[in-house]
Amino acid sequence: MSRSTSAPLPHPLVRLLQYSRAHRRTVWAAIVCSILNKIFDLAPPVLIGMAVDTVVERQNSLLAGWGIRDITSQLAIISILTFVVWGLESVFQYAYDRLWRNLAQTIQHELRIDAYGHLQELEMSFFEERSTGNLLAILNDDINQLERFLDHGANEVLQVTTTVIVIGAAFFILAPEVAWMAMLPMPFILWGSFAFQAKLAPRYAEVRDQAGLVNSRLANNLTGMATIKSFTAEDYEIDRVTVESEQYRRRNRHAIALSAAFIPLIRMVILVGFTATLFFGGIQTANGQLAVGTYSVLVFITQRLLWPLTNLGQTLDQYQRAMASTNRVMNLLDTPIAIQTGTIRLPVATVQGEVRLDNVTFAYHADHPVVEQLSLHIPAGKTIAIVGSTGSGKSTLVKLLLRFYEIQQGRITVDGQDIRDLNLRDLRRCIGWVSQDVFLFHGTVAENIAYGSFDVSPDEIIHAAKLAEAHDFILRLPHGYETIVGERGQKLSGGQRQRLAIARALLKDPPILILDEATSAVDNETEAAIQRSLEYITQNRTTIAIANRLSTIRHADQIYVMEYGKIVEQGTHPTLIAHNGIYANLWRIQSGLRSGEV
């Protein structure tokens, strides 16, 4: 369900907390450990003050007032307390460090998996309108940025807050007349922090957006490296990457110029409070208005209160980067899924393979239909072919059948069931698709053939390769079926990649097989070999062959000719030749015949 465009989005921190609800026990445990660690970390100055008080005041010390008058006993108690306090501080530091870091890793892992899983459910048009590099920046850089904040920043915020509360309370208990001096900088520090936060937020949003553009440029160039080299465009691409990277550097400098000013300004404000406490507290101690031990505690905890606030700038920097990244990740997760799965199950074993398109209209962009009021009936178990000029809408029909896109009008059915009512994964499981743009994953030949049919045996992989006329060339590879094909199959020729794609589709053994220009990149010998096996390949399954090379589909049960999104001719090869229309003209051009010859 899509979010209303007029409704304001919650703060990114709220969105993050809502997302991490499943880990609230761990979050609370980490929060408690961080607070307890800071409380025990603040205790040593008190113990030092007690030690000074014992040595100076002796029989009039704080512990003496509690009935422990022996100095040795007082120092022994202080020493034991020091050991216990330091020990507990270490225990809780280990606990919070482990809890926060594991929580960061867990949320990072879950957020990346959820974001990627959501991406997989989005329609193809989403990916066509966005760069791969920008999506990679969200899945990697932005989620890693969030993890870095959870590792350290969350704990820093909690400990600074605990420090202010505990020490503020201690000041007003021990020396209320001096407390206001130490606390004087606090309103200015907090005001400055929020002011910096408000100004930093948009700057870091720009940084994250530019990071996505840099990633996009690099990912695009790495994919097209062969094209860059063949056109000797290395200098041109270096210049384009330099422009994007320089823009990223400038936006970071814009943010750094502000964030770097925070700590020096805060230090000057802190100095006022610390100096006031040191001076006026010292005068009160010299006049006997304040105990020496208490003065020692005040000096130490003033430093503990104010100087850690200088780290607030770095923490604030991490926080703003993390919130900018959180917004990008959460916006991705909030992207509505346009193509929803149906509820009717379609077991592959029960599919007959009858396909019908009734008055189907589809446009990638409004008012420019690619397919218009098209009707087509494909009987179960038959082989049909669709031909036509480039851009006539042939491949679009296949994508509509797979529900990569949603039709605007009409109805598409499989075995009489509207595909919008069918479970989406069931629908796609019953269709084997060999695209003209073959994609192979980085891995072995065997892994690529078995992709989607992960539990098959080696013998089944070999059998599918033989049907696709791929077995012989695979055996000539350096390691046979265990040869690494490289990213996108770059170590193989176009014809070899296409034969592996055919083998992959055949191994799936689908009741509906789509060959979308499946022989466009093979040589004549391989094409003849694939044609020889088509009789077996298409047996007992519905086959839709889209082709520009008419020789590959001349034996189809029915041939449809498309122009401008409509079917303009249909019939068998001999019928269409006799009709002497568009198909007959295409056949003469491809076979080298003169007008009037067949």
C-alpha positions as CSV (number, residue, x, y, z in Angstrom):
1,M,0.0,0.0,0.0
2,S,1.6,3.3,-1.0
3,R,2.1,6.1,1.4
4,S,0.2,9.3,0.8
5,T,2.3,11.8,-0.9
6,S,0.9,14.6,1.3
7,A,1.5,12.9,4.6
8,P,4.8,14.0,6.2
9,L,7.3,11.2,6.7
10,P,8.3,10.4,10.3
11,H,11.8,11.4,11.5
12,P,14.4,8.9,10.2
13,L,15.3,8.0,13.8
14,V,11.6,7.1,14.5
15,R,11.5,5.0,11.3
16,L,14.7,3.2,12.4
17,L,13.3,2.5,15.9
18,Q,10.1,1.2,14.3
19,Y,12.1,-1.1,12.1
20,S,14.2,-2.5,15.0
21,R,11.2,-3.3,17.2
22,A,12.0,-7.0,17.0
23,H,15.2,-6.3,18.9
24,R,13.9,-4.1,21.6
25,R,15.1,-6.4,24.4
26,T,18.6,-6.2,23.0
27,V,18.3,-2.4,22.6
28,W,17.1,-2.0,26.2
29,A,19.9,-4.3,27.5
30,A,22.5,-2.2,25.5
31,I,21.0,1.0,26.8
32,V,21.1,-0.2,30.5
33,C,24.7,-1.4,30.1
34,S,25.8,1.9,28.5
35,I,24.2,3.9,31.4
36,L,25.6,1.7,34.1
37,N,29.1,1.8,32.5
38,K,29.0,5.6,32.5
39,I,27.7,5.7,36.2
40,F,30.6,3.6,37.3
41,D,33.0,5.6,35.1
42,L,31.9,8.7,36.9
43,A,32.5,7.1,40.3
44,P,36.4,7.3,40.5
45,P,36.4,11.1,40.9
46,V,34.1,10.7,43.9
47,L,36.4,8.0,45.3
48,I,39.4,10.3,44.8
49,G,37.6,13.1,46.6
50,M,36.9,10.7,49.5
51,A,40.6,9.7,49.6
52,V,41.7,13.4,49.7
53,D,39.0,14.0,52.4
54,T,40.3,11.1,54.4
55,V,44.0,12.2,54.2
56,V,43.3,15.9,54.9
57,E,40.4,15.7,57.4
58,R,41.3,12.4,59.0
59,Q,38.9,12.0,62.0
60,N,36.5,14.5,60.4
61,S,36.2,12.8,57.0
62,L,33.0,11.6,55.4
63,L,33.7,7.9,56.3
64,A,34.6,9.0,59.9
65,G,31.1,10.5,60.1
66,W,29.8,7.0,59.2
67,G,31.5,5.5,62.2
68,I,34.8,4.3,60.5
69,R,37.4,6.5,62.3
70,D,40.5,4.5,61.6
71,I,42.4,6.0,58.7
72,T,43.8,2.7,57.5
73,S,40.2,1.2,57.5
74,Q,38.9,4.2,55.6
75,L,41.6,3.9,52.9
76,A,41.1,0.1,52.7
77,I,37.3,0.6,52.1
78,I,38.1,3.3,49.5
79,S,40.6,0.9,47.8
80,I,38.0,-2.0,47.8
81,L,35.3,0.3,46.4
82,T,37.8,1.5,43.7
83,F,38.5,-2.1,42.7
84,V,34.8,-3.0,42.6
85,V,33.9,0.2,40.7
86,W,36.6,-0.3,38.1
87,G,35.7,-3.9,37.7
88,L,32.0,-3.2,37.2
89,E,32.9,-0.4,34.7
90,S,34.9,-2.9,32.7
91,V,32.2,-5.5,32.8
92,F,29.5,-3.1,31.6
93,Q,31.9,-1.7,28.9
94,Y,32.4,-5.2,27.6
95,A,28.6,-5.9,27.7
96,Y,27.5,-2.7,26.0
97,D,30.3,-2.9,23.4
98,R,29.3,-6.4,22.5
99,L,25.6,-5.7,22.5
100,W,25.7,-2.5,20.4
101,R,28.1,-4.0,17.9
102,N,26.2,-7.2,17.5
103,L,23.0,-5.2,17.3
104,A,24.5,-3.0,14.6
105,Q,25.6,-6.1,12.6
106,T,22.2,-7.7,13.0
107,I,20.2,-4.7,11.9
108,Q,22.7,-4.1,9.1
109,H,22.2,-7.7,7.9
110,E,18.4,-7.6,8.2
111,L,18.0,-4.2,6.6
112,R,20.2,-5.2,3.6
113,I,18.3,-8.5,3.2
114,D,14.9,-6.8,3.5
115,A,15.9,-4.0,1.2
116,Y,17.2,-6.4,-1.4
117,G,14.2,-8.7,-1.0
118,H,11.9,-5.7,-1.5
119,L,13.9,-4.7,-4.6
120,Q,13.3,-8.2,-6.1
121,E,9.5,-7.8,-5.8
122,L,9.4,-4.4,-7.6
123,E,8.4,-4.2,-11.2
124,M,10.9,-4.0,-14.1
125,S,10.1,-0.4,-14.8
126,F,11.5,0.6,-11.4
127,F,14.9,-0.7,-12.4
128,E,14.7,0.9,-15.9
129,E,14.1,4.3,-14.3
130,R,17.0,4.0,-11.8
131,S,20.7,3.4,-12.0
132,T,22.2,0.2,-10.6
133,G,25.0,2.1,-9.0
134,N,22.6,4.2,-6.9
135,L,20.7,1.1,-5.8
136,L,24.1,-0.5,-4.8
137,A,25.0,2.7,-2.9
138,I,21.8,2.2,-0.8
139,L,22.3,-1.5,-0.2
140,N,26.0,-1.1,0.7
141,D,27.2,2.4,1.6
142,D,24.0,3.7,3.3
143,I,23.4,0.6,5.3
144,N,27.1,0.5,6.3
145,Q,26.8,4.2,7.4
146,L,24.0,3.2,9.7
147,E,26.0,0.3,11.1
148,R,28.9,2.7,11.9
149,F,26.5,4.9,13.9
150,L,25.0,2.0,15.9
151,D,28.5,0.7,16.6
152,H,29.6,3.8,18.5
153,G,27.3,6.8,18.1
154,A,24.2,5.4,19.9
155,N,26.4,4.6,23.0
156,E,28.0,8.1,22.9
157,V,24.6,9.8,22.9
158,L,23.5,7.7,25.9
159,Q,26.7,8.3,27.9
160,V,26.7,12.0,27.3
161,T,23.1,12.2,28.4
162,T,23.9,10.1,31.5
163,T,26.9,12.2,32.3
164,V,24.9,15.5,32.2
165,I,22.1,14.1,34.4
166,V,24.3,12.3,37.0
167,I,26.9,15.1,37.3
168,G,24.3,17.8,37.3
169,A,22.5,16.2,40.2
170,A,25.8,15.7,42.0
171,F,26.8,19.3,41.6
172,F,23.5,20.6,43.1
173,I,23.9,18.2,46.0
174,L,27.5,18.9,46.8
175,A,27.8,22.6,46.0
176,P,24.7,24.2,44.8
177,E,26.3,27.7,44.9
178,V,29.0,26.6,42.4
179,A,26.8,24.3,40.3
180,W,25.3,27.0,38.1
181,M,28.8,27.9,36.9
182,A,29.5,24.4,35.7
183,M,26.1,24.1,34.2
184,L,26.1,27.5,32.5
185,P,27.5,26.2,29.2
186,M,25.0,23.4,28.9
187,P,22.1,25.5,27.3
188,F,24.5,26.9,24.8
189,I,26.0,23.5,24.0
190,L,22.5,22.0,23.5
191,W,21.3,24.9,21.4
192,G,24.5,24.8,19.3
193,S,24.1,21.0,18.8
194,F,20.5,21.3,17.5
195,A,21.4,24.3,15.4
196,F,24.3,22.4,13.8
197,Q,22.1,19.4,13.3
198,A,19.5,21.4,11.4
199,K,22.1,22.8,9.1
200,L,24.0,19.6,8.7
201,A,21.0,17.4,7.7
202,P,20.5,18.8,4.2
203,R,24.2,18.9,3.5
204,Y,24.6,15.2,4.3
205,A,21.5,14.3,2.3
206,E,23.3,15.9,-0.7
207,V,26.4,13.9,0.1
208,R,24.5,10.6,0.1
209,D,22.7,11.5,-3.1
210,Q,26.0,12.4,-4.8
211,A,27.6,9.1,-3.5
212,G,24.8,7.3,-5.3
213,L,25.7,9.1,-8.6
214,V,29.4,8.3,-8.2
215,N,28.5,4.6,-7.6
216,S,26.2,4.7,-10.6
217,R,28.9,6.1,-12.9
218,L,31.5,3.5,-11.7
219,A,29.1,0.6,-12.0
220,N,28.1,1.6,-15.5
221,N,31.6,2.0,-16.6
222,L,32.8,-1.3,-15.2
223,T,30.0,-3.0,-17.0
224,G,30.8,-1.3,-20.3
225,M,34.6,-1.6,-20.1
226,A,34.8,-3.4,-23.5
227,T,32.9,-0.6,-25.2
228,I,35.1,2.1,-23.5
229,K,38.3,0.4,-24.7
230,S,37.0,-0.3,-28.2
231,F,36.1,3.4,-28.7
232,T,39.3,4.6,-26.9
233,A,37.1,6.6,-24.6
234,E,39.3,6.1,-21.5
235,D,40.2,9.8,-21.2
236,Y,36.6,10.8,-21.7
237,E,35.4,8.5,-19.0
238,I,38.2,9.5,-16.6
239,D,36.9,13.1,-17.1
240,R,33.3,12.1,-16.4
241,V,34.3,10.1,-13.2
242,T,36.5,13.0,-12.1
243,V,33.5,15.4,-12.4
244,E,31.2,13.2,-10.4
245,S,33.9,12.5,-7.8
246,E,34.9,16.2,-7.6
247,Q,31.2,17.0,-7.0
248,Y,31.1,14.4,-4.2
249,R,34.3,15.9,-2.7
250,R,32.8,19.4,-2.8
251,R,29.6,18.4,-1.1
252,N,31.6,16.6,1.6
253,R,33.7,19.7,2.0
254,H,30.5,21.8,2.3
255,A,29.4,19.5,5.2
256,I,32.8,19.3,6.8
257,A,33.2,23.0,6.8
258,L,30.2,23.2,9.2
259,S,30.8,20.0,11.2
260,A,34.5,20.8,11.8
261,A,33.6,24.2,13.4
262,F,31.4,22.5,16.0
263,I,34.2,21.2,18.4
264,P,36.3,24.4,18.6
265,L,33.2,26.5,19.3
266,I,32.0,24.1,22.0
267,R,35.5,24.0,23.6
268,M,35.4,27.7,24.1
269,V,32.0,27.6,25.7
270,I,33.1,24.6,27.9
271,L,36.2,26.6,29.0
272,V,34.0,29.3,30.5
273,G,32.3,26.8,32.8
274,F,35.4,24.9,33.7
275,T,37.4,28.0,34.5
276,A,34.5,29.5,36.6
277,T,34.3,26.2,38.7
278,L,38.1,26.1,39.2
279,F,38.3,29.7,40.2
280,F,35.2,30.3,42.4
281,G,35.2,26.8,43.8
282,G,38.9,27.3,44.8
283,I,38.1,30.6,46.5
284,Q,35.3,29.0,48.5
285,T,37.6,26.1,49.5
286,A,40.3,28.6,50.6
287,N,37.7,30.4,52.7
288,G,36.6,27.2,54.3
289,Q,33.2,27.3,52.7
290,L,33.8,24.1,50.8
291,A,35.6,21.0,51.8
292,V,38.9,20.1,50.1
293,G,37.6,16.7,49.1
294,T,34.4,18.2,47.7
295,Y,36.4,20.7,45.7
296,S,38.6,17.9,44.3
297,V,35.4,16.0,43.2
298,L,34.0,19.1,41.7
299,V,37.1,19.8,39.6
300,F,37.3,16.2,38.4
301,I,33.6,15.8,37.5
302,T,33.5,19.2,35.9
303,Q,36.1,18.0,33.5
304,R,34.1,14.7,33.1
305,L,30.9,16.7,32.5
306,L,32.2,19.2,30.0
307,W,35.1,17.9,28.1
308,P,33.3,14.7,26.7
309,L,30.9,17.1,25.1
310,T,33.6,17.9,22.6
311,N,33.0,14.5,21.2
312,L,29.4,15.5,20.6
313,G,30.5,17.0,17.3
314,Q,31.8,13.7,16.0
315,T,28.8,11.9,17.3
316,L,26.5,14.4,15.7
317,D,28.4,14.0,12.4
318,Q,27.9,10.2,12.6
319,Y,24.3,10.7,13.5
320,Q,23.5,13.0,10.6
321,R,25.2,10.8,8.1
322,A,23.3,7.8,9.5
323,M,19.9,9.6,9.4
324,A,20.5,10.7,5.7
325,S,21.3,7.0,4.9
326,T,18.3,5.8,7.0
327,N,16.0,8.0,4.9
328,R,17.3,6.5,1.7
329,V,17.0,2.9,2.8
330,M,13.6,3.4,4.4
331,N,12.3,5.2,1.2
332,L,13.4,2.2,-0.8
333,L,11.5,-0.1,1.6
334,D,8.5,2.2,1.4
335,T,8.4,1.9,-2.4
336,P,5.0,0.3,-3.2
337,I,5.0,-3.0,-5.1
338,A,3.0,-2.3,-8.2
339,I,2.6,-5.9,-9.4
340,Q,1.0,-7.9,-6.6
341,T,0.9,-11.7,-6.7
342,G,-2.5,-13.5,-7.1
343,T,-3.9,-16.0,-4.7
344,I,-4.6,-19.0,-7.1
345,R,-1.9,-21.6,-7.0
346,L,-0.7,-23.1,-10.3
347,P,1.3,-26.3,-9.8
348,V,3.6,-26.8,-12.8
349,A,2.6,-30.5,-13.2
350,T,-1.0,-29.5,-13.9
351,V,-0.3,-26.8,-16.5
352,Q,-1.5,-27.6,-20.0
353,G,0.0,-24.5,-21.6
354,E,-2.9,-22.8,-23.3
355,V,-2.3,-19.1,-23.6
356,R,-4.8,-16.5,-24.6
357,L,-4.5,-12.7,-25.0
358,D,-7.8,-10.9,-25.2
359,N,-7.8,-7.2,-26.4
360,V,-4.6,-6.5,-24.7
361,T,-3.3,-2.9,-24.6
362,F,0.0,-1.8,-23.0
363,A,2.1,1.3,-23.0
364,Y,5.5,1.9,-21.3
365,H,4.6,5.6,-21.4
366,A,1.1,7.1,-21.5
367,D,-0.5,7.8,-24.9
368,H,2.2,5.7,-26.6
369,P,0.9,2.1,-26.7
370,V,3.3,-0.6,-27.7
371,V,0.6,-3.2,-27.9
372,E,-2.9,-2.1,-28.8
373,Q,-6.1,-4.2,-28.6
374,L,-4.2,-7.4,-29.5
375,S,-5.9,-10.8,-29.3
376,L,-4.0,-14.0,-29.7
377,H,-4.8,-17.7,-29.0
378,I,-2.0,-20.2,-28.4
379,P,-3.3,-23.8,-28.1
380,A,-1.6,-26.0,-25.5
381,G,1.3,-28.0,-26.9
382,K,1.6,-26.0,-30.1
383,T,4.5,-24.0,-31.5
384,I,3.8,-20.5,-32.6
385,A,6.1,-17.8,-34.0
386,I,5.9,-14.0,-33.8
387,V,7.9,-12.0,-36.3
388,G,8.0,-8.4,-37.2
389,S,10.2,-5.3,-37.5
390,T,12.2,-4.0,-34.5
391,G,10.0,-2.1,-32.1
392,S,6.8,-3.8,-33.3
393,G,6.1,-5.2,-29.8
394,K,7.1,-8.8,-30.1
395,S,9.3,-9.0,-27.0
396,T,6.9,-6.9,-25.0
397,L,4.3,-9.7,-25.3
398,V,6.6,-12.1,-23.6
399,K,7.3,-9.6,-20.8
400,L,3.5,-9.1,-20.3
401,L,3.0,-12.9,-20.1
402,L,5.7,-13.1,-17.4
403,R,4.0,-10.1,-15.7
404,F,7.2,-8.1,-15.7
405,Y,4.7,-5.3,-16.6
406,E,1.0,-4.9,-16.0
407,I,-1.3,-4.5,-18.9
408,Q,-3.5,-1.4,-19.0
409,Q,-6.5,-3.1,-20.8
410,G,-7.6,-6.6,-21.7
411,R,-6.8,-10.0,-20.2
412,I,-4.1,-12.6,-20.5
413,T,-4.9,-16.2,-19.4
414,V,-3.0,-19.4,-18.9
415,D,-5.2,-22.5,-19.0
416,G,-8.2,-20.1,-18.7
417,Q,-7.0,-18.4,-15.5
418,D,-6.3,-14.7,-15.6
419,I,-2.6,-14.3,-14.8
420,R,-3.3,-11.5,-12.4
421,D,-5.2,-14.0,-10.2
422,L,-2.3,-16.5,-10.3
423,N,0.5,-16.8,-7.7
424,L,3.2,-14.9,-9.4
425,R,6.0,-17.4,-8.7
426,D,3.9,-20.3,-9.9
427,L,3.2,-18.4,-13.1
428,R,6.9,-17.8,-13.8
429,R,7.9,-21.4,-12.8
430,C,5.8,-22.8,-15.6
431,I,7.5,-20.6,-18.2
432,G,11.0,-21.1,-19.5
433,W,12.4,-17.9,-21.1
434,V,15.4,-17.6,-23.3
435,S,16.1,-13.9,-23.7
436,Q,17.9,-12.3,-26.6
437,D,20.0,-10.5,-23.9
438,V,21.5,-13.6,-22.2
439,F,22.6,-13.0,-18.6
440,L,25.0,-15.5,-17.0
441,F,26.1,-15.3,-13.4
442,H,29.8,-15.4,-12.3
443,G,30.2,-19.1,-11.6
444,T,30.8,-22.4,-13.4
445,V,29.1,-23.6,-16.6
446,A,27.2,-26.2,-14.6
447,E,26.0,-23.7,-12.1
448,N,24.6,-21.4,-14.8
449,I,22.8,-24.3,-16.6
450,A,21.3,-25.4,-13.3
451,Y,20.3,-21.9,-12.2
452,G,16.7,-22.1,-11.1
453,S,16.8,-25.9,-11.0
454,F,19.1,-26.1,-8.1
455,D,18.5,-29.8,-7.1
456,V,19.3,-31.4,-10.4
457,S,22.0,-34.1,-11.0
458,P,25.1,-33.7,-13.1
459,D,23.6,-36.1,-15.6
460,E,20.5,-33.9,-16.0
461,I,22.7,-30.9,-16.6
462,I,24.7,-32.7,-19.3
463,H,21.5,-34.0,-20.9
464,A,20.1,-30.4,-21.2
465,A,23.4,-29.2,-22.6
466,K,23.3,-31.9,-25.3
467,L,19.7,-30.9,-26.3
468,A,20.9,-27.3,-26.6
469,E,23.9,-28.4,-28.7
470,A,26.2,-27.0,-26.0
471,H,27.8,-30.2,-24.7
472,D,30.6,-30.4,-27.3
473,F,31.9,-26.8,-26.9
474,I,31.7,-27.2,-23.1
475,L,34.0,-30.2,-23.2
476,R,36.5,-28.1,-25.1
477,L,36.6,-25.5,-22.3
478,P,39.6,-25.5,-20.0
479,H,37.7,-27.2,-17.1
480,G,34.6,-28.5,-18.9
481,Y,31.5,-28.0,-16.9
482,E,33.5,-26.5,-14.0
483,T,34.9,-23.7,-16.1
484,I,34.2,-20.2,-14.7
485,V,32.3,-18.2,-17.2
486,G,33.2,-14.7,-15.7
487,E,30.8,-11.9,-14.8
488,R,27.9,-11.9,-17.3
489,G,29.6,-14.8,-19.1
490,Q,32.2,-12.5,-20.6
491,K,34.6,-15.4,-21.2
492,L,32.2,-17.0,-23.6
493,S,31.1,-16.0,-27.1
494,G,27.6,-14.7,-27.7
495,G,26.6,-18.0,-29.3
496,Q,28.0,-20.0,-26.4
497,R,26.1,-17.9,-23.9
498,Q,22.9,-18.4,-25.8
499,R,23.3,-22.1,-26.0
500,L,23.8,-22.2,-22.2
501,A,20.7,-20.1,-21.8
502,I,18.7,-22.6,-23.9
503,A,20.1,-25.5,-21.8
504,R,19.1,-23.6,-18.6
505,A,15.5,-23.2,-19.9
506,L,15.2,-26.8,-21.0
507,L,16.5,-28.1,-17.6
508,K,13.7,-26.2,-16.0
509,D,11.4,-28.4,-18.2
510,P,8.6,-25.8,-18.3
511,P,5.2,-26.5,-19.9
512,I,5.5,-23.1,-21.7
513,L,8.8,-22.3,-23.5
514,I,9.7,-18.8,-24.9
515,L,12.5,-18.4,-27.3
516,D,13.1,-14.6,-27.7
517,E,15.6,-14.4,-30.5
518,A,17.2,-17.5,-29.0
519,T,19.4,-18.1,-32.1
520,S,20.2,-14.5,-32.9
521,A,23.9,-14.8,-31.8
522,V,24.7,-18.3,-33.1
523,D,26.5,-19.1,-36.3
524,N,24.8,-21.0,-39.1
525,E,26.1,-24.3,-38.1
526,T,24.9,-24.0,-34.5
527,E,21.6,-22.6,-35.7
528,A,21.1,-25.7,-37.9
529,A,22.0,-27.9,-34.9
530,I,19.5,-26.2,-32.7
531,Q,16.8,-26.5,-35.4
532,R,17.5,-30.2,-35.5
533,S,16.8,-30.5,-31.8
534,L,13.7,-28.2,-31.9
535,E,11.4,-31.1,-32.7
536,Y,12.3,-32.7,-29.4
537,I,12.6,-29.5,-27.5
538,T,9.1,-28.4,-28.3
539,Q,7.5,-31.8,-27.8
540,N,4.6,-31.8,-25.3
541,R,5.0,-28.1,-24.5
542,T,3.7,-24.8,-25.7
543,T,6.4,-22.9,-27.5
544,I,6.5,-19.2,-28.4
545,A,9.3,-18.3,-30.7
546,I,10.1,-14.7,-31.4
547,A,12.5,-14.3,-34.3
548,N,13.9,-12.0,-37.0
549,R,15.6,-14.9,-38.8
550,L,12.6,-16.6,-40.4
551,S,14.5,-19.8,-41.2
552,T,14.3,-20.7,-37.5
553,I,10.5,-20.6,-37.4
554,R,9.3,-21.7,-40.8
555,H,8.0,-25.0,-39.4
556,A,5.9,-23.4,-36.6
557,D,2.3,-24.5,-36.3
558,Q,1.2,-20.8,-36.7
559,I,3.2,-17.6,-37.5
560,Y,2.0,-14.1,-36.5
561,V,3.3,-11.0,-38.1
562,M,3.3,-7.8,-35.9
563,E,3.5,-4.2,-36.9
564,Y,3.0,-1.2,-34.5
565,G,1.6,-3.4,-31.7
566,K,-0.9,-5.2,-33.8
567,I,-1.1,-8.6,-35.6
568,V,-1.4,-7.8,-39.3
569,E,-0.8,-11.3,-40.7
570,Q,-1.1,-14.9,-39.5
571,G,-0.9,-18.4,-40.9
572,T,1.6,-21.2,-41.7
573,H,4.8,-20.5,-43.6
574,P,3.4,-21.7,-47.0
575,T,0.1,-19.8,-46.4
576,L,1.9,-16.5,-45.6
577,I,4.3,-17.0,-48.6
578,A,1.2,-17.4,-50.8
579,H,-0.4,-14.4,-49.3
580,N,2.5,-12.4,-50.7
581,G,2.4,-9.8,-47.9
582,I,4.8,-8.5,-45.3
583,Y,6.0,-12.0,-44.3
584,A,6.6,-13.1,-47.9
585,N,8.6,-9.9,-48.5
586,L,10.7,-10.5,-45.4
587,W,11.3,-14.1,-46.5
588,R,12.5,-13.0,-50.0
589,I,14.9,-10.4,-48.5
590,Q,16.4,-13.0,-46.1
591,S,16.6,-15.8,-48.5
592,G,18.0,-13.7,-51.4
593,L,15.0,-14.3,-53.7
594,R,13.7,-11.9,-56.3
595,S,10.2,-10.6,-56.2
596,G,7.8,-13.3,-57.4
597,E,10.2,-16.2,-56.4
598,V,9.6,-18.4,-53.4
